Amino acid sequence: MSDTTPYAELAQRYIAAWNESDPNLRRAAVDALFSDDATYVDPVASAEGREALTALIGAVQEQFGGLTFRLAGTVDGHHNQLRFGWELGPAAGPVPVIGFDVAVMDEAGRIRSVLGFLDRVPAAA
C-alpha cells in the first residue's frame, strides 16, 4: 500500500497487531496502539480494555489459523477518526472474510474505540 498518511500508518500498525502471533509481542503492539480503556465491537465480538482486546485477537487467530489480515483499499481519515477496509485470507486464493473498521483516536493518537463491520464471512459449518 502506498498511502503514507498518519492515518494509513496507524491502520498498518493495527493490521500488524492483528497478525502478531507471538503473545508477548501482540500484547506489546496492543499496548502501544490502544488507549488503556479501548473498546472494540463488531457483529460477532466485543472487547473492553487492552487485555480483552489482546485475548480477542488471539482467539481470532486460533479460529482462522493460517490466514492473515491485510489492508484493502485506501485508508481515509479526518479529525481523530479513520476508516479502512481489510481482508482476512491466505496469501493466495479466495479471501473468505472481508470487512472494514472505523477507529477513533484519543488526544495522544492512540486508538480509543473500533467499530468493525463484516461484509463477507464464511458460512458456519
C-alpha positions as CSV (number, residue, x, y, z in Angstrom):
1,M,0.0,0.0,0.0
2,S,1.5,3.3,-1.0
3,D,-0.6,5.5,1.3
4,T,1.7,7.0,3.9
5,T,-0.6,9.4,5.7
6,P,-0.6,9.2,9.5
7,Y,-4.0,7.5,9.2
8,A,-2.6,4.9,6.9
9,E,0.4,4.3,9.2
10,L,-2.0,3.8,12.1
11,A,-4.1,1.4,10.1
12,Q,-1.0,-0.6,9.1
13,R,0.1,-0.9,12.8
14,Y,-3.5,-2.0,13.6
15,I,-3.4,-4.8,11.0
16,A,0.1,-5.8,12.2
17,A,-1.2,-6.2,15.7
18,W,-4.0,-8.5,14.5
19,N,-1.4,-10.5,12.6
20,E,1.1,-10.8,15.5
21,S,1.2,-14.5,16.5
22,D,3.7,-14.1,19.5
23,P,1.5,-13.4,22.6
24,N,4.1,-11.1,24.2
25,L,4.7,-9.2,21.0
26,R,1.0,-9.0,20.4
27,R,0.4,-7.5,23.8
28,A,3.2,-5.0,23.3
29,A,1.7,-4.0,20.0
30,V,-1.8,-3.6,21.6
31,D,-0.3,-1.6,24.5
32,A,1.5,0.8,22.1
33,L,-1.5,1.2,19.8
34,F,-4.6,1.4,22.0
35,S,-5.6,3.5,24.9
36,D,-6.0,1.9,28.4
37,D,-9.8,1.9,28.1
38,A,-10.0,1.0,24.4
39,T,-13.2,-0.7,23.1
40,Y,-13.7,-3.0,20.1
41,V,-17.1,-4.1,18.8
42,D,-18.1,-5.9,15.6
43,P,-21.2,-8.1,14.8
44,V,-19.7,-11.2,16.4
45,A,-17.2,-10.0,19.1
46,S,-16.5,-7.2,21.5
47,A,-13.7,-6.3,23.9
48,E,-13.1,-3.7,26.6
49,G,-9.6,-2.9,27.6
50,R,-6.2,-3.9,26.3
51,E,-6.2,-7.3,28.0
52,A,-9.5,-8.3,26.5
53,L,-8.5,-7.0,23.1
54,T,-5.3,-9.0,23.2
55,A,-7.2,-12.1,24.1
56,L,-9.8,-11.5,21.3
57,I,-7.0,-11.1,18.7
58,G,-5.5,-14.4,19.9
59,A,-8.9,-16.1,19.7
60,V,-9.5,-14.9,16.1
61,Q,-6.0,-16.2,15.1
62,E,-6.9,-19.6,16.6
63,Q,-10.2,-19.6,14.7
64,F,-8.7,-18.6,11.4
65,G,-5.3,-20.3,11.6
66,G,-3.1,-19.8,8.6
67,L,-4.9,-16.7,7.4
68,T,-3.6,-13.2,7.7
69,F,-5.2,-9.7,7.7
70,R,-4.2,-7.1,5.1
71,L,-5.5,-3.7,4.3
72,A,-7.8,-3.4,1.3
73,G,-8.2,-0.1,-0.5
74,T,-7.4,3.4,0.7
75,V,-7.3,4.5,4.3
76,D,-9.5,7.5,4.9
77,G,-9.4,9.8,7.9
78,H,-10.2,13.2,9.3
79,H,-10.0,14.8,12.7
80,N,-9.5,11.9,15.2
81,Q,-11.1,9.1,13.2
82,L,-10.1,6.8,10.4
83,R,-11.8,4.1,8.3
84,F,-10.2,1.3,6.3
85,G,-11.1,-1.9,4.6
86,W,-9.4,-5.2,5.3
87,E,-9.3,-8.8,4.2
88,L,-8.6,-12.0,6.1
89,G,-7.3,-14.8,3.9
90,P,-4.5,-16.9,2.6
91,A,-1.5,-15.4,0.8
92,A,-3.1,-16.5,-2.5
93,G,-6.5,-17.6,-3.4
94,P,-10.1,-16.6,-2.4
95,V,-10.5,-14.3,0.6
96,P,-13.1,-15.7,3.0
97,V,-13.6,-12.7,5.3
98,I,-13.9,-9.0,4.2
99,G,-14.8,-6.1,6.3
100,F,-14.0,-2.5,7.3
101,D,-13.3,-0.8,10.6
102,V,-13.8,2.7,11.9
103,A,-11.4,3.7,14.6
104,V,-11.5,6.8,16.9
105,M,-8.3,8.1,18.4
106,D,-7.7,9.8,21.8
107,E,-5.7,13.0,22.2
108,A,-2.4,11.1,22.4
109,G,-3.1,9.4,19.0
110,R,-3.9,6.0,20.4
111,I,-7.0,4.1,19.3
112,R,-9.8,4.6,21.8
113,S,-12.5,2.7,20.0
114,V,-13.0,0.5,17.0
115,L,-16.4,-0.2,15.2
116,G,-16.0,-3.2,13.0
117,F,-18.2,-4.2,10.1
118,L,-18.2,-7.6,8.3
119,D,-19.0,-7.6,4.6
120,R,-18.3,-11.3,3.9
121,V,-17.9,-14.1,6.4
122,P,-17.8,-17.9,5.8
123,A,-20.9,-19.9,6.4
124,A,-21.0,-21.8,9.6
125,A,-20.1,-25.5,9.2
